[in-house]
Amino acid sequence: MPGKHFGNLQRELRKFSQRIGARQPPSSGLEEASPQLRTALWNVLHKPAFPDEAEHRERALANARALWNHIGWRNDQVPLLPHQMRAAIATEWFSCRWPEFFDLIEFTARLLATPLPPTRQVWFEMLNRVLESKGCAYRFIAEQLVPLTNSVEAAEVVSVADSAIPTVAAHIREARRLLPPNVGANPRDSIRQSISAVEAALRHLAGTPSATLSDGLVAFETRHGALPASLRRGLLTLCGYGADDDGTRHDLSRDADGVSGDQARLMLVTCSAFANYLVTLSAAKRGN
């Protein structure tokens, strides 16, 4: 199919055995990096990292030194030729444990990304397509790997993580950081941050900097029009999860051990979608 991007072909052309259900699509969970995933990422990253062309030899050497430093190898032992660099990194790439592998992927992706914003965004979108095609549990959101397995989920979260409302973006980024299996993960606090992102969106869009969620919603509707009744109830129920009228989320503090990473991820995605909806709705009302 001339003109089709390789990443699009990967998603569209599932193998015959997968289409008829004779073989399951590839998957790679939260605490693994499958051989298929490692191979797919190697196939798209090793050439840009270590180009063979003589005019790019300095770039290959600079990339190798950066990778050697990242891994903790002696950079005075970097090979001189690109194929030797690839061979050395391949040993680590295909044998390291899954946490070190994702460290390496995140570092390599940033190392090779162009500073030009549109092209940089396309680069990470391409890598996300590779991750998705191999059933990986992680996606690049704001250039960090986070545990999101669904492209729709990822789109909602990345939109809010890059929000023009600084407080909303900050809460979503913190909620994402607190998701398992990140170091210092805290699902309870991740949920709090996700809910706070919706509150921050309401405060900003309604011009009420100290309002609670319910007061902020009233002010938002006064300024931008009433939400559908069922959606309004859903927003209050969801974002009032474990909350008293004064905003103290007592259930989250009393039952910390009962809050799972899956619950935190659900709240991150759902609150991101709500924040996106509020921003879009307010923009539409201003445009009318």
VENGIFEN-V15497 format. One record per backbone hydrogen bond with DSSP energy under -1.0 kcal/mol. CO is the residue of the C=O (numbers start at 0). NH is the residue of the N-H. E is the energy in kcal/mol with one decimal. If there is no record, write none. Layout:
CO&NH&E / CO&NH&E
This chain:
0&3&-1.8 / 4&8&-2.2 / 5&9&-2.2 / 6&10&-1.4 / 7&11&-2.4 / 8&12&-2.9 / 11&13&-1.2 / 14&18&-2.4 / 15&19&-2.0 / 16&21&-1.5 / 16&22&-1.9 / 27&136&-1.4 / 28&31&-1.1 / 33&37&-2.5 / 34&38&-2.4 / 35&39&-2.4 / 36&40&-2.3 / 37&41&-2.2 / 38&42&-2.5 / 40&44&-1.4 / 41&45&-2.5 / 44&48&-1.9 / 45&49&-2.0 / 52&55&-1.6 / 53&56&-1.5 / 55&59&-2.2 / 56&60&-2.3 / 57&61&-2.5 / 58&62&-2.6 / 59&63&-2.4 / 60&64&-2.4 / 61&65&-2.1 / 62&66&-2.5 / 63&67&-2.9 / 64&68&-2.3 / 65&69&-2.2 / 66&70&-2.5 / 67&71&-1.8 / 67&72&-2.7 / 73&76&-1.5 / 80&84&-1.9 / 81&85&-2.7 / 82&86&-1.8 / 83&87&-2.0 / 84&88&-2.4 / 85&89&-2.7 / 86&90&-1.2 / 87&91&-1.0 / 88&92&-3.1 / 89&93&-2.3 / 91&95&-2.3 / 96&100&-2.3 / 97&101&-2.3 / 98&102&-2.0 / 99&103&-2.3 / 100&104&-2.5 / 101&105&-2.5 / 102&106&-2.3 / 103&107&-2.8 / 104&108&-2.8 / 105&109&-1.8 / 106&110&-2.4 / 107&111&-2.1 / 115&119&-2.8 / 116&120&-2.4 / 117&121&-1.9 / 118&122&-2.0 / 119&123&-1.9 / 120&124&-2.1 / 121&125&-2.4 / 122&126&-2.0 / 123&127&-2.1 / 124&128&-1.7 / 125&129&-1.7 / 126&130&-2.4 / 127&131&-2.7 / 128&132&-2.4 / 129&133&-1.2 / 130&135&-2.7 / 131&134&-1.8 / 134&27&-2.4 / 138&145&-2.7 / 140&143&-1.6 / 143&140&-3.3 / 145&138&-2.4 / 145&147&-1.8 / 149&153&-2.5 / 150&154&-2.1 / 151&155&-1.9 / 152&156&-2.3 / 153&157&-2.8 / 154&158&-1.7 / 155&159&-1.6 / 156&160&-2.8 / 157&161&-1.3 / 159&162&-2.0 / 164&168&-2.2 / 165&169&-2.4 / 166&170&-2.1 / 167&171&-2.2 / 168&172&-2.5 / 169&173&-2.0 / 170&174&-2.6 / 171&175&-2.4 / 172&176&-2.1 / 173&177&-1.6 / 175&178&-1.4 / 177&185&-2.1 / 178&181&-1.8 / 181&184&-1.7 / 185&189&-2.4 / 186&190&-2.3 / 187&191&-1.9 / 188&192&-2.2 / 189&193&-2.2 / 190&194&-2.5 / 191&195&-2.4 / 192&196&-1.5 / 193&197&-1.2 / 194&198&-2.2 / 195&199&-2.7 / 196&200&-2.1 / 197&201&-2.4 / 198&202&-2.7 / 199&203&-2.4 / 200&204&-2.7 / 201&205&-2.3 / 202&206&-1.0 / 202&207&-2.0 / 207&210&-1.5 / 211&215&-3.0 / 212&216&-2.2 / 213&217&-1.9 / 214&218&-2.5 / 215&219&-2.5 / 216&220&-2.6 / 217&221&-2.1 / 218&222&-1.8 / 219&223&-3.3 / 220&224&-2.0 / 227&231&-2.7 / 228&232&-2.4 / 229&233&-2.2 / 230&234&-2.5 / 231&235&-2.3 / 232&236&-2.6 / 233&237&-2.9 / 234&238&-2.6 / 237&240&-1.4 / 239&242&-2.7 / 243&246&-1.8 / 247&243&-1.7 / 247&249&-2.0 / 248&252&-1.1 / 249&253&-2.5 / 250&254&-1.9 / 254&257&-1.2 / 255&258&-1.3 / 259&263&-2.0 / 260&264&-2.4 / 261&265&-2.3 / 262&266&-2.3 / 263&267&-2.4 / 264&268&-2.5 / 265&269&-2.7 / 266&270&-2.9 / 267&271&-1.9 / 268&272&-2.2 / 269&273&-2.4 / 270&274&-2.6 / 271&275&-2.5 / 272&276&-2.4 / 273&277&-2.5 / 274&278&-2.3 / 275&279&-2.6 / 276&280&-2.9 / 277&281&-2.5 / 278&282&-2.0 / 279&283&-2.3 / 280&284&-2.3 / 281&285&-2.0 / 282&286&-1.6
